[in-house]
Amino acid sequence: MVMRRGDTESCHFQAPPPNSHSQARPGNAIKEAPPPNIYIFLYTMGRSRYHFLESQPHFLTCTVVNWIAIFSKPDLVEIVLNSLEFLQSQKRLALHSYVIMENHLHLIASAENLSKEIAAFKSFTARSIIDYLKENRAEFLLRQLKFYKQSHKISQEYQLWQEGSHPQAILNQQMFRQKLEYIHNNPVRRGYVDDPAHWRYSSYRNYVGIEGILAVDLIDV
């Protein structure tokens, strides 16, 4: 099932009632406040508001098993977007940058307990995506997720995500710029678009003052 805006459980993800449908995503808006361990200095630059974070964001990667192109289906991308938005709305995660490709995603994020929140994100999205595939009889994808499941995962029939998220602490502004450029140019390097602004599922537009599909907590670069 696809999680919808308005869910308010503070400790767990909450799925919507059956037969709900994707809604048009609002314009970009900076969240009211980052998680409680983040201290910011706020100022204005051009058309956007930027946060300078004294705490340490991390660069993370989540990859589908065997690089299966799960996210070629927009409904499944929507599950990921809604899940990230839920964590933001609950002040459990500050999202600074992202890109969603057909079989993996990259994030720059920070949180009081980032490993816990990413684990919750991966668990919820895996369960929701597999439920969606079952409901829509996507037998080919389900067979792949079953075939490539690691043998020690005996308590589950399918596996969506590869284990781990390869976190890298962002140690300085130079490193942040490098990771930001890497994230935003991923669709260009793959030959999908000529301009990163043309890739819908990315935070590039947020950083150039254009409305993005998902809000992010911008960091001055």
Secondary structure, 3 states (H helix, E strand, C coil): CCCCCCCCCCCCCCCCCCCCCCCCCCCCCCCCCCCCCCCEEEEEECCEEEEEECCCCEEEEEEEHHHCCHHHCHHHHHHHHHHHHHHHHCCCCEEEEEEECCCEEEEEEECCCHHHHHHHHHHHHHHHHHHHHHHCCCHHHHHHHHHCCCCCCCCCCCCCECCCCCCEECCCHHHHHHHHHHHHCHHHHCCCCCCHHHCCCECHHHHCCCCCCCCCCCECC
